[in-house]
Amino acid sequence: MKALKTLLFSLFLLSVLSINAQEKKVTFGIKAGLNLSNVGSSKGNYDNTKTKAGFHAGFTLDYAFTPEWYLLTGLEYTLKGVTIELSTDQEVTAAYVQLPLSAAYKLSLSEETAIVMSLGPYFAYGVHGKIKQGNYEQDTFSKIALKKFDSGMNFGVALEYQKFCFTMGGELGFVNIMQKYNDKAETRNFKLSVGYKF
């Protein structure tokens, strides 16, 4: 419930920012790309895992406070997961609706080219997923597997050329995504994205 309230508040914030679009402070866009996700733990309980490929896609909103400083946000569907190496590998997929809120600095190289560095939190809410091991299958988001809410730090470096944006970044989860009978774990994700700004 707390996660849902966070997402609703964030959507309200997006709509408020959109009111100023006529001043050209707001730029909308779309993006899609590759996820390479895993889980991690400070206690080292997940040393038998392999990175799992997924994808993300959604829309972006850039709010310019100055020509150099921006708020980067939007809403995306993102598919993450992990492969756990057992006698028979266990494949975990987890799909989220995700909201990033990043502060960004834009370094203009020319009229058409810029480097953008960003850092800030993300908030994610699990919508569906499966855990598969041989013939066994169950829902990812359940009372014995993963929690639905995830949050952490989002960071990236992007090259903007005209209206195109090429981003390399990652996510470092700060929230334990496992239900209480499992060892604690946080999300790890490396991302490559291609975007277009209208």
N, C-alpha and C positions, 0 to 999 in steps of 0.2 A: 504493500500500500504506500509506503514511504517512497519507493522508487517511482510509482505511478504519479504521485504528487510532484516529484522532481521533474519528470518529463513534461507534465502539463504546465508547470510554471515556466519551464524552458521554452515551450511552444508559445506561451503568452509573451515571453520576452522577445521571441523572434517576430511576432506580429507587431509589437510596439516599435521595434527597430525598423520594420518595413514601412511604417508611416513616413519616415524621413527619406524614402527612396527618391522622391522627386528632387531632392537636393543633390542627387548623384553621390550620396555618401554610401549607398547600399548597392552592392553588385550581387546578382543571383547567378548561380551556375549549376552544373551537374558534374558528377565524377563517378568513376568506376575503377576497380583495380584488384590486385592480388593481396591476399592475406597469407602469412606463414606463421601459424600460431602454435602455442605450446602452453604449458603451465609450469610454475616454479614455486619453490618453497625455501624459506630461509633455513629450514631444518634439513633440507636435502632429502626429503621423503620421495621425491619424484625424479629419480635418476634413471628410471627405466622408460622414459618417454621419448617419442619422436615428434618432430614438427609435422603439422598437418596443413595442407594447402586448402584455402577457401577463397572467398571473394567479398567485396563490398561494393555497394552502389547507392547513390542518393543525390540529394541536392545540397548546394552550398550557399552560404550567405556571408559576404564580406562587408563589414561596417568600418568605414574610414573615419577615425578620430582626427587624423592629420594625414598628409600625403605619405608619411612613413609608418605610422602606427595604426594597426587594424585589430578588430575583433573578428576572428574566423569561427563560424559556426555552421549549422545546417542540421540535416537529419539523414541518417543512412541505415540501410539494412546491411548487416555484416555477418558473415558465416565464419565462425571460428571452430576450434576443436583441438584434439590431441589424439595421438596413437600411443597406447600403453602396451609395452612389450611384455607379454605373458607367454605361456605355452601356446596359446592362440591369441593373436593380437586383439586388443580391445579398441575399437574405433569409436571415438566420442565426437559428435558434431553438436554445435550449439549456435543457434541463430539469434541475433539480437537486433532490436531497434536501438540505435545509438545516437547520442547527441554530444558532439565535441564543443568546447568553449575555450578557444585558444587566443592568447595575445600574440600578435605577430608584428615583426619589423620588416619593412620592405626596403631593399637596397636597389635603387634604380641603376641599371648599367647603361641604358639608352632609352629612347622614347618607347621602344617596343619590348624591352627585355628587363627583367628584374629578378633578384634573388629574394625569397621570402623565408624567414626563419620564424617558427611558431612553437609555443609551449603553453599548455594549459590542461585542465581536467577534461575527462569524458565521463558520461553517465550512460549506462546500457541496461536494457530490460530484456530478458530472455523471452522469446516468443515460441520457439519450437526446437526440437533436436532429438537425436536418437543415439543410444549406446548399443553397439553391436559387437558380439563376440561369438563366433561360430553361428549356431542356430538361435542363440539367445539375443533378445532385443527388448529394450525398455526406453521410456522417455528420459531424455537428459535432465529436464527440469522436474524433479520429483522430490519427495521427502527423504529419499535415500541416496540421491545423486547430487545434482548441482542446484544452488540457489538461483533465482531469476535475476537478482540485482547484481550489477558489477560496476565498478568505478575505479578510476586511476588517472595516471598522467599520460597525456597525448603530446607527442613532439614530432617535428618534421622540418625538412628543408625542401623548398620548391623552386623550380625554375619556371617563371612566367614568360611566355613569348606571345605577343599580341594577345589573343583571347584564350590561348591554351595554357594549361598548367600541368607540370610534371612533378610529382611529389614523391619523396622517399621519407618514411618516418616509422614510428613505432608507438606501441602502447605498453605501459607498465602498470599492471593492476595493483591496487592497494587494498582491495577488499577480498576476504576469504570467500571464494565462490563455492566451497564444498559444504554440504550439509554436516551436521554436528557429529555424526558417527564416522566420518572420514578424516584423513589427515588434511590439514590446512593447505590450501594452494591458491595462487594468484595467477591471473592471466598474463601472458606474454604474447606480443604480436608484432610482427614486422610487416610493413605495408608499402606497396608501390601503387601509385594512382595516376590516372590521366583525367584531367578535368577541362571543362570549357566554360568560360564566363560570358554571360550575355551582355 
